């Protein structure tokens, strides 16, 4: 009986481990639509909801005892083996995991072309994105709708580290707006080959955000990480899917880049960079069509705020820019993902302090307490800052005695930048 176990066989699948947890969310499919086996040769005659839908069906209808409910809006996987284990429950479902060409597997995972070579269908590509990210050791939240990813955040009282977009999903861009401390990794537009992630330009974020005001500034734009990159794997042995068979596939590198962020967090380097030879080499495949460091395309991609892979051995991510629109302006700290991530996390911890004191009397005693607490909150960030340049301003200069509004300004200088970074927060009773 067919299974997907070959894809995560240790002889051909590398799995890394993390020091610190890292949570990424992907929308892989749609909401669960049920399965109706009235198609050709007994196959399902409708899409059950992509990868998410098949997982819900497998867990609720085939697992013994059942796992979860058909109304679940998200699923959490901490390793690729549990994901494959759930999907292997589908082994007896006609034309689901694999089908011959024209044999009724329209809504399945893979197709047998000639008895030896296998090709991935849309749901198969969703599965490939999932196991390629999980190889880096992070936790993956899979949902059929972006709202399910938002529900995970609510249920776990914690923000998600990162959202992975595989094909310029409007709902993912909208969710990114609503999650103020989450990073979004997006593929570049399709190139001449028609494959998403192979072009030199980012998606139209003014359209994805639904508001041109979001494509600049530090509200959302500095949490958008665009990637040009394709990953291919050649002649992967998939004998458990079909005896003596192989598959060659190419997908966007967004799942690998999400893994690079997991690596950086695990190494305490999130506030430095995600790029470079030590942090961003790909596992379980090869990067195709990288950019030579001396190429004029490098400057084009830099202007377009699209990150790229360098033609080196091994290939690695050669830039770390954030942004939702192209720009010829001088690169600043807010244009690099490390300092940008630090700004987001600093804002979060300072905001918690401000909210704590917003209803206290705005006098020197309160303001001194705020400064003391902010100084303590900055300690974990010290290795990434020029601490001689740090300023915490919460005094009579930016506050009025006994005012109902509390103002806090913090100036820091990331060690990888020549620019100071200003965080300015205001709280009114």
N, C-alpha and C positions, 0 to 999 in steps of 0.2 A: 504494500500500500504506500502511496506517495507521502512524503513528509518534507518539511523544510529544514531538517536538522543539518544537512550538508552545509548550509549557509553559515552556520556558527560552529562548524567542526574545528577543533583546536589546531588541526594540521594546516588549516588555511585561513583561520580567522584569529586575529590578534585582539585581545581584550585587555585594556588598561584599567588600573585602579586609581581612585582618588583619595586624597587626604581629607578634603572637605566636601560635603554634599553640593551638588550643582543640579538645578532643576530647569529643564527646558520643555517648552510646550510646542506641539505641532498639531495642526488640523489636518488629519489624514482621512478624508472621506466626508460623509455627511451624517446627519442624525440617523439613528437606526430605523430602517424602513421595513424590516422583516424579510423573510425568505420564502419564495413560492416556487416549488419545484415542478413547474409546468412548462419548462422550456424544452428545447431540442435535446433528445437523449436523456431527459430527466434533469437537466441542469436548471438552475434558478432562472426564471424569466424576467427578473428585475434586479436592479442594483440594491443590495441590502444596506448600503450606506458606506461603500468603500471599505478600507481596512478596518475602520472603527466599527462598521456594521457587522462585518464578518466576526470580529472579536466578540462583540456583544452576543451574537448568535451562538458562537462556540462556547462561551462561558455560561450562558443561561440555558441553552438547549442540549448541549452535548457533555458538559462537565458533570461529574457525579462525585460529590453533590454540586449543584449549581453554584456559580460564582457571581454574585451580584444580581442586578435586575435589568430588564430591558429598558428601563427608564433612566439608567445611569447615563450621565452626560460626559463623563471623562473616565479614563483608565490610566493607572499608574504602573510603570515598569521600571524596576531598578537594575535590571540586567537583560541581555538579549535572549537568554535561555528561557525565561518565563514567558516572554512574548512568543517565541517559537513553540513552546510547549502548548500554549493556548491555541495557536493556529494549527498545530498538528492534530487537534481534535477534529479538524475538518477533513481528515484523510479519507473518510468514507463518503464524503459529499460529492456527488457526481460532477465532474468537470470543474471543480472548484480550485484546488491547488494547481492542477495542470490539466490541460486538454489538448487534444489534437486540433490542428487548424480546421475550423468549421464544425467542430464537434459539440457546440453548444456552450462553450466556456466564455461567453461574452463578459460575464461579470466575475470571472475568476482571476487568478494571480499570474499564471504563466502558460505559455503555449508551446507545444512540441511542434517544431517546424518540420523536421525530417527524420525523427527518431533518435537524433544525437544532439542537435542544437536546440536550445531553449531560448525563448524571448520573453521579456517581461511585459505584461499588460499594465494598464494604469494603476490598478490596485497592487500589482507586483512591485511597481516603482515606489509606491507608498511604503510598502514593507521594506524595501531596500534603503530608503531614507531612514527609517526607524532603526534598523540594525546597524547601519553605518554610524549613526550618532551614538547609540548605546555602547559601541566598541570603546569609546573614550571614557567610560565609567560613570557617566552622568545618569540622572533619573529622567525618564521621559514621560510626560503627560500627553496622552493621545485623546483627542476629542473629535467629534464629528462636526461640531459648530464652535466658533470662537467663543461663544457664550459659555460653553463647557469649560474652557480653559479659565475663564473668569470665575466660574463657580469653584474650581479647584483652589484658586487663590483665596476666595472667601472662606471656604470650608477649612483651609489649613492655616488661616490667620497669618499668612506669610506671602510676600511678593515672590513672583516667579523670576528667576535669574534672567531668562532669555526666551523669546518667542522666535521660532524658526518658520519662515515663510518659504514655501517651495515654488509658488507660481503667482506672485503678486496678488495676494488675496486681500480684497477690500476690508473684510471683517477682521483680519489680523492687524492691519494698519489701524483700524478703529480701536481695537483692543489695546494696542500700544499707547494710544493717546490716554486711555483710561487707567493704565498701569504706570504711574510716574517714575518708577525706579527700575523698570524692566527694559532690557536691550532687545532690539529686533534685528535679526539677520535676514537680509533679502538678496535674491539673485539679481544679476543684471538682466537687461532685456534679452530676448533671443537674438543671436547673431545671424549670419548668412546661412548657417546650418539649420536654423529654426529651433534650436534647443535653448530653452530658458537658462540663463546663466553664462552664455557664450558671447554676449554682446559687450559693448564698451560704455554703455549708458545705463543709468539707474532707471527704475520705473518712474512714472509721473506721480510723485507723491502729493502734489497739490490735488490731484484727482482721488488718490487713495485715501488721503486724509479728509477730503471734502471741504477743505478750507486752506487757502493759500497762506494764511498767517502762520500755519504750523511748519512750513518748509524752511524757516529760518529761526534763529534764536536757540534757547536752551530748554524749551518746553518739551519738544518731541524730537526735533531734528538731530540733536546731538546724541540720540539713542538709536539712530538708524545706521546700520552697518551694511553697506552694499558690497557684493562679492561677484567678481568675474572669475569663474573657474568651473571646470568640468572634471569629474573623476570617472575613470574607466577601470574596469577589471576584465581581464581576458581569460577565457577558457577556464572559468571556475568550475570545479567538479561538483555537480549536483546529483550524484548518483542516488541519493535517497528520494529525490523528487522523481527521477526516472533513471533506470539503470543505464550506465555507460554514457551519461549525458553531461554536457557542459553549457555554460552560459557566459556570454560577454555582454556587459551592460555599461551604459554611460548615464550619469545623473549629475545634477548640480552639486557643487562642493559645499552648499550651505550647511549640510549636516556635519561635515568635517570641521567647518569653522566654528560651529556651535561646540564641537568637541574641543577645539583649541581654547575657547573661553573656559571650559571646564578645567582644562589643564592649567591655565593661568591662575585660576582661583585656587586650585589645589596647591600651587607653588607660591601662593601669596604674592602673585605678580599682576593681579587684576588692574592695579593702578599704574602699572608701567606700560605694558604693551601686550597685544596678542600676537604680534608679528614676530618674525625672526626665525632663524634656523633651530633654536632650542625649543621653541614653543609651537611651531606650526607646520611640522611635517605630517603628511597624510599616512594613515595606516589602512591596510586592506584595500589597496588599489593605487592607481597612479594618476597624477594630474596631467591633463593633456593641454596643449597649446598655451604654455606659460609665456611670460614676457621677459625678454632680455633686459637686464638692468640698464643698458645703454640705449634701449629702444626709445624712439619718439613716442611710442604708444604709452610708455610709462608716464610721460607728462600729460598726455590726453586723459588717461585714467585718473591721475591725480586731480586734474581740473574738474573731472566729472564726479569726484568723490566715490570712485568705484575701486575697491581693493582688488589686488591681483596676486598671482603666484609668480615667483621668480624662477627663471630657467637655470637652476643650479642642481647639483647632485648631492643630496636629495632636494627636490623642489620645496619651497616654503613660501609662506605668505609675506609679500614684500611691502605692504603698507598697512596702516591702521587708522584710516580716516573715517569719521562719522559725518553724516550730513544728508539732507533730503533734497538738495538742489546743487547743481554745478556752480563753481565759483573760481574766479581767477585771483581772488584776494589772497593775501599772505596767510599761510597756515598758522593758527594760534593753538593754545592749549585746548580750547573747546572743540577744535577740529580733530583731535586725537582721542581714540577710544579710552585709553588708560586714564588720563586726566578727566575725561568726560564722565567715566564711571565713578571716579572719585568725587566729582562734583555732586552726582546724584546721591551717593551714599552719605557724603558730608551734609547735604541738604536734609536728608532724612533724619540723621541723628540730631542736628541742630533744631530741626522742626519739632522734634519730640521735647526738647528742652524748652523751646518757646511756648509750646502748648501747655506745658506744666505750670508756667508762671504767668500766663496771660491774664488771670483774674487776681493776681497779687497786686498790691499797691505799687505803682511805678515810681519807686524812689531809689535812692542810691543803694540801699541795702539789698533790694531785689535785683538791681542791675549788677551789683558785685557778685551776687550768687549765680546769676546767669553766666557771667564771664568765667567764674570758677568752674562751673559745670561744662561749659563749652571747651575750656582748656583741657579738662579731663577727657572729654569725648574725642578730642583731637589726637590724643596719645597714640592710638593704634595706627593713625595715618602718618605719624612722624617719619618712618623710614622712606616715605615717598615725597616728603616735603622739604624745602629749605626752611627750617623752623625759625631761622633768624629773620625771615620776612613775614612771619605770621602776625596778623593784627586782629584783635577781637574788639569791636566797637559797640558798646552798649552803655552809654553814659549820657551826660547832659548835652553832648554835641548832637546826637541823633534821637534824643528823647526829651519830652517835656515833663517836668515834675508833676506827678499825680495824674498824668494823662491816661486815658483809657486805651491807648495804643502803645504797644511795646515793639520797639525796633531793634533788630540785631543785624550787624554787618560783620562778616568774617572775610579777611583777605588772606589768601595762602598762595604759595608759589610751588607748583609741582617741580620736582627735580629734573624732569625731562622737558622742561619748558622755560623759555625766557620770559614768559608772561605771568603776571599775577592773575589770580582768579578771585572774583568777588562774588560772595554769596550774601544776598540781602533779603531778609525776611521781616515781615511786619504782621503783627497780631492785634486785632481790635476786639475789645470785649463786646 
